[in-house]
Amino acid sequence: MNNSSLRQSLRLSATLLLLGQLLYIVITLLHTGGEANNHPAIFAAYAASGSWVVDHIGQFGAMALMLAGLLALFFALDVEDSTARWTGRFGAAAAIAAWALYGALQAVDGVANQLADAAWVRAPEAEKAARFASAEVVRWIEWGMRSYQAFTLGLALLLFAVAVIRTAWIPRPIAVLIGLAGLAFLWQGWVVGTEGFSPMMSNAIVLAEVLDVVWMSWLAVIAWRTPLAGFRRPADEANAR
């Protein structure tokens, strides 16, 4: 890949990543909220939400942009180092798996969750206990899906961090931030799998999003402001001598 193509690929990657992350944050802020582990209260709020399906379609679209940006980053790196090449490949595979898991998660959360909650709210008194138990089962399935999606996304970011750190033309601190974001997603996976959407989970989400915005913004600055001559791989430098 020549330097011009390298820059265009990096611009595409950085734009998709940052746009997807910012959209995800905005859409999530519009998501029906409350004390997420207080099931009677939150289930009633979810059942009454008029924008539930739209919110979750929006979240899925934003996540798709982000993960497409990660895949574009794999091609933008265009590395010749064997370690970076293989970690990039495995990172891209993990990103695809995270995308598939997120689609399954949104099917559970964005459709089944609200339907189960609405069935509980509208059920006759004699059926409410059974309907509530069904709604909790759906919620617990959501926890499991979210846990493994977060683990997979965290793994993808850690693998990309290794690939980026061995790429001379991208500042190494960006790789460190990508790795830290990956660890924050692994933390999310553990927390939601053990205690659900607790305050600790909220902290893990905020940490991951802050780290993502920082490294994605930095990558976008490099992609859009670095002169063409700055996009040189080690092989290019050797050939230039």
C-alpha positions in Angstrom: 0.0 0.0 0.0 1.5 3.4 -1.0 1.6 6.3 1.4 -1.5 8.0 -0.1 -3.6 4.9 0.3 -2.3 4.4 3.8 -3.4 7.9 4.8 -6.8 7.4 3.2 -7.3 4.1 5.0 -6.3 5.7 8.3 -8.7 8.6 7.8 -11.5 6.2 7.1 -10.7 4.2 10.2 -10.3 7.2 12.5 -13.5 8.8 11.2 -15.6 5.6 11.6 -14.2 4.9 15.1 -14.7 8.4 16.5 -18.1 9.0 14.8 -19.4 5.6 16.1 -18.2 6.2 19.6 -19.6 9.7 19.9 -23.0 8.5 18.4 -23.0 5.6 20.8 -22.5 7.9 23.8 -25.3 10.3 22.7 -27.8 7.6 21.9 -27.1 5.9 25.2 -27.7 9.1 27.1 -31.2 9.1 25.5 -31.8 5.5 26.6 -34.5 5.0 29.3 -32.7 5.1 32.6 -33.0 4.3 36.2 -31.5 2.1 38.9 -30.8 -0.8 36.5 -30.5 -3.5 39.2 -33.8 -2.5 40.8 -35.8 -4.8 38.6 -39.4 -3.9 39.5 -38.7 -0.2 38.9 -36.6 -0.5 35.8 -38.8 -3.1 34.2 -41.8 -0.8 34.5 -39.7 2.1 33.0 -38.6 -0.1 30.1 -42.2 -1.3 29.4 -43.4 2.3 29.2 -40.6 3.5 26.9 -41.8 4.8 23.6 -38.4 4.9 21.9 -37.0 1.6 23.1 -36.6 -0.2 19.8 -35.3 2.9 18.0 -32.7 3.6 20.8 -31.4 0.0 20.4 -31.3 0.2 16.7 -29.3 3.4 17.1 -26.9 1.7 19.5 -26.4 -1.2 17.1 -25.7 1.2 14.2 -23.2 3.2 16.3 -21.4 0.0 17.4 -21.3 -1.2 13.8 -19.5 2.0 12.8 -17.0 1.6 15.6 -16.2 -2.0 14.8 -16.0 -1.2 11.1 -13.5 1.4 12.1 -11.4 -1.3 13.9 -11.5 -3.5 10.8 -10.5 -0.5 8.6 -7.6 0.1 11.1 -6.4 -3.4 10.4 -6.0 -2.5 6.7 -4.6 0.9 7.5 -1.8 -0.5 9.5 -0.5 -2.5 6.5 2.3 -3.9 8.7 5.1 -6.1 7.5 6.3 -7.2 11.0 5.0 -10.7 11.6 3.9 -10.2 15.2 1.9 -7.1 14.3 0.4 -8.7 11.2 -0.9 -11.8 13.2 -2.1 -9.8 16.2 -3.9 -7.5 13.8 -5.5 -10.5 12.1 -6.7 -12.0 15.4 -7.8 -8.5 16.5 -9.9 -8.1 13.3 -11.4 -11.6 13.9 -12.3 -10.7 17.5 -13.8 -7.4 16.3 -16.1 -9.4 13.9 -17.1 -11.7 16.7 -17.8 -8.7 19.0 -20.0 -7.3 16.2 -22.0 -10.5 16.0 -22.4 -10.8 19.7 -23.6 -7.2 19.9 -26.2 -7.9 17.3 -27.4 -10.9 19.4 -27.3 -8.7 22.5 -29.5 -6.1 20.9 -32.0 -8.7 19.8 -32.3 -9.7 23.5 -32.2 -6.2 25.0 -33.9 -4.2 22.2 -36.7 -6.6 21.6 -37.2 -9.5 24.0 -36.4 -7.4 27.1 -39.2 -4.8 26.6 -41.7 -7.4 25.4 -41.1 -9.5 28.6 -41.3 -6.4 30.8 -44.6 -5.2 29.1 -46.1 -8.7 29.5 -45.3 -8.5 33.2 -46.8 -5.0 33.6 -50.0 -5.9 31.8 -50.5 -9.4 33.3 -53.4 -10.1 35.6 -52.4 -10.2 39.3 -52.4 -14.0 39.4 -49.8 -14.2 36.6 -47.5 -11.4 37.6 -45.1 -13.5 39.6 -44.5 -15.9 36.7 -44.3 -13.0 34.2 -41.8 -11.2 36.4 -39.6 -14.3 36.7 -39.7 -14.6 32.9 -38.6 -10.9 32.6 -35.7 -11.6 35.0 -34.6 -14.6 32.9 -34.4 -12.3 29.8 -32.5 -9.7 31.8 -30.0 -12.4 33.0 -29.5 -13.5 29.4 -28.8 -9.9 28.5 -26.1 -9.8 31.3 -24.5 -12.9 29.8 -24.5 -11.6 26.3 -23.2 -8.2 27.4 -20.4 -9.9 29.4 -19.1 -12.0 26.6 -19.4 -9.1 24.1 -17.4 -6.9 26.4 -14.8 -9.6 26.8 -14.5 -10.1 23.0 -14.3 -6.4 22.3 -11.6 -6.0 25.1 -9.6 -8.8 23.5 -9.9 -7.1 20.1 -8.6 -3.8 21.5 -5.7 -5.5 23.3 -4.6 -7.3 20.1 -4.8 -4.1 18.1 -2.8 -2.3 20.8 0.0 -4.8 20.2 -0.2 -4.3 16.4 -0.2 -0.5 16.7 2.7 -0.4 19.2 4.8 -2.2 16.6 3.8 0.3 13.9 6.5 3.0 13.8 4.4 5.8 12.3 1.7 5.8 14.9 2.7 7.2 18.3 3.1 4.5 20.9 1.0 6.3 23.6 -2.0 5.7 21.3 -1.3 1.9 21.6 -1.1 2.2 25.4 -4.5 4.0 25.4 -6.0 1.3 23.2 -4.7 -1.3 25.5 -6.1 0.5 28.6 -9.5 0.7 26.8 -9.3 -3.0 26.1 -8.7 -3.7 29.9 -11.7 -1.4 30.7 -13.9 -3.6 28.5 -12.6 -6.7 30.1 -13.5 -5.2 33.5 -17.0 -4.5 32.1 -17.3 -8.1 31.1 -16.4 -9.3 34.6 -18.6 -6.8 36.4 -21.8 -7.3 34.4 -21.3 -11.1 34.6 -21.0 -11.1 38.4 -23.2 -8.2 39.5 -25.2 -7.0 36.5 -25.7 -3.3 35.8 -24.3 -2.1 39.1 -22.7 1.3 39.9 -19.4 -0.4 39.3 -20.5 -1.3 35.8 -21.4 2.3 35.1 -17.9 3.4 36.2 -16.3 0.8 33.9 -18.5 2.0 31.0 -17.5 5.6 31.6 -13.8 4.8 31.8 -13.9 2.8 28.6 -15.7 5.6 26.7 -13.3 8.3 28.0 -10.3 6.3 26.9 -11.9 5.5 23.5 -12.7 9.2 22.8 -9.1 10.2 23.7 -7.3 7.6 21.5 -9.8 7.9 18.7 -9.5 11.7 18.6 -5.7 11.5 18.7 -5.8 9.0 15.8 -8.1 11.3 13.9 -5.8 14.2 14.3 -2.8 12.2 13.0 -4.9 10.9 10.1 -6.1 14.3 9.0 -3.2 16.6 9.8 0.0 14.6 9.3 1.7 15.5 5.9 1.7 12.7 3.4 5.5 12.2 3.9 4.8 11.3 7.5 3.1 8.1 6.5 6.1 5.9 6.1 6.6 2.3 7.3 10.0 1.1 8.4 10.4 -0.5 5.0 9.7 2.8 3.3 12.4 4.5 5.5 14.9 1.8 4.5 14.2 2.2 0.8 14.5 6.0 1.1 18.1 5.8 2.3 
